[in-house]
């Protein structure tokens, strides 16, 4: 089974409401869709959203990497020799992790289809039970409390709350307002997106602990390169701390794990460069007894389907952040994962189970 053709398409889907974090505000989900066609007729799908404030990737850089680097490099290669293919992807260009992830997931889609297995089973098949959280964008305390009430009423039992937009005191007020509104109906996890300094993070977290706000975990409180600061926060708070932007590669994961700089790790395909390296990070974390989350950028169901299949395959992945497609005002594909409230079904189709990409949002 050889790669016959690699194509890219652009898509843009409006969000139902603006997605706001400490790093950016998103109103339209833009993405580059990758289609790989094999000489036996099997088609694999992948995607790469431009998330320049996190991965550094843009629409232009993704297009260049896929069409000018990977297309000539991989056309004609046997997908069944996939370790060789992934080696070529790694050597073809430095960085560009989102573009690599899109090609990677399309290749895995093809491989699992050839094996007549859902990708999750092909990768390990640990579970088929996934429940996602839902993200509360950073706004005023009252707006965030309203949103939290709406999402819990819709059946979401875990809320991922964005903080770090302005002051620590305002962040505390935001969480107080949410907890007062929803009571104990949902777990609350926070994501500071690198916005805090180490000492102020300890102050904020300690204050929330003293107030009994019952925070499940806190993602990336400090800047991504501040490993010492991350460790300081982890060592000086009782709430579990999760490394996110600090961990792109296995090397990053190794440093965090050896330093015991965080209690948990968030793996994203767009950071890792795809499933191939995400698997290595998950297995490395397992060696250290560290549990992982699999999260995402603002992606369509193509990327989230790939991430969900990967997440379901490994025993030490216990947290799932796959709400992005629920934020979109349209669906790019037929097939893939399906949602029933906070519960996700992987389906029984081979590979990613994607039946078709609809043209409505392609441009």
Secondary structure by P-SEA (a helix, b strand, c coil): ccccbbbbbbbbbbccccccccccccccbbbbbbbbbcccbbbbbbccccccccccccaaaaaaaaacccccccccccccaaaaaaaaaaaccccaaaaaaaaaaaaaaaaaaaacccccccccccccbbbbbbbbccccaaaaaaaaaaaaaacccccccccccccaaaaaaaaaaaaaaccccbbbbbbccccccaaaaaaaaaaaaaaccccccccccccccaaaaaaaaaaccccbbbbccccccaaaaaaaaaaccccbbbbbccccccaaaaaaaaaaaaaacbbbbbbbccccaaaaaaaaaaaaacccccccccccccccccccccccccccccccccccccccccccccccccc
